[in-house]
Amino acid sequence: MRKAGGVAALTVAISVATSLAAAPIAAAGQELPLSGFGDVAVDNARQRVFVSGGSSSNGVVVTDFSGRVRAVIENQPGADGLELSADGTRLYVALSAGDAISAIDTSTLAQTARFPTGAGTCPTHLARTGNVIWFGYGCVDGNWSGKIGRLDPAAAEPVRGDQQGAARFQRAPLLASSGGATGPVVAGQLSLSQSMVQVYSVTGDALSAGASGDVVGASLTDVDVSNDGVTLFTAAGSRDRVEGFATSDLARAGAYATRPRPTAVSLSPDNGHLATGALTTDNNDVLVYRVGGVTPVNTVALDSGETVQPRGLAWSADQRYLFVVTRHNNDPQPHLEIERDPTDD
């Protein structure tokens, strides 16, 4: 393939599952061959689920919608945040231990480009607006070095850092977006005693700061944004609920009771349902609500000892599947749960 954005195309070793016919269907708590968890993304066109291993891993596991492990994409140092291109032909991987963002062909699972982000940047979280990938970066916790960068694969200068404006982030900010070309992009301060969110719109090729505040509570772990960009939803460990806020001014826009310490939130593709996950001991770890609803339409009971990982929820486009990444007790190895028909009453 021709080089992308002036960066030479690279190849990547792909370790394919050797006996696909014999590969087990994911049951409750099916282990994935990773040493940790970073992010999850769903390729609906090819019915694949991508799960990255986080800062302590060098790979991305690829499963089908039945949970069978189809491949492991290797040589992805610190594979963390994941984001699909607008047309679904590329998977972008934030390499937090590689100071780069890689582009993976979703058909062949081969790496086609690697975009350096600068020494000591540790890109960690990704979000997309149109064809542009935004990345939250910053290597050292506690010194307020977190920033936002911009990757435009088609540009002559594909990578630009320091796009966050006056906002300050202790560590690499978590990013979320509606996917539209003008945003909004929401940047969240993770894991602080008083977390904050900063909302941006996209003007030209730059971020324009909008509403900001600490209304989300302490120990923020996840953020999602509605397709129309009007509402953001947050999971924060200090709360016993997932909350909605208007992106325009952070006015409150709903609350959805969870178990203690919510860790994950994911809005269905049609904006009709909200999946929530929490750290809990009563096995009702995942609750699915209608947006605006009062009580859950579905409760997913995980196996004893299984808890939902931060940012560990993702939907299929037709909403027939909810993918849940968990871990068992203190074992860092991620497991994959698949809930079928999660919106059924």
Buried (B, 14 or more C-beta within 10 A) or exposed (E): EEEBBEBEBBEBEBEEBEEEEEBEEBEBBBBBBBBBBBBBBBBBEBBBBBBBBBBBBBBBBBBBBEBBBBBBBBBBBBBBBBBBBEEBBBBBBBBBBBBBBBBBBBEEBBBBBBBBBEEEBBBBBBBBBBBBBBBBBBBEEEEEBBBBBBBBBEBEEBBBBEBBBEBBBBBBBBBBBBBBEBBBBBBBBBBBEEBBBBBBBBEEEEBBBBBBEBBBBBBBBBBBBBBEBBBBBBBBBBBEBBBBBBBEEBEEBBEBBBBBBBBBBBBBBEBBBBBBBBBBEEBBBBBBBBBEBEEBBBEBEBBEBBBBBBBBBBBBBEBBBBBBBBBBEEEBBBBBBBBEEBBEE
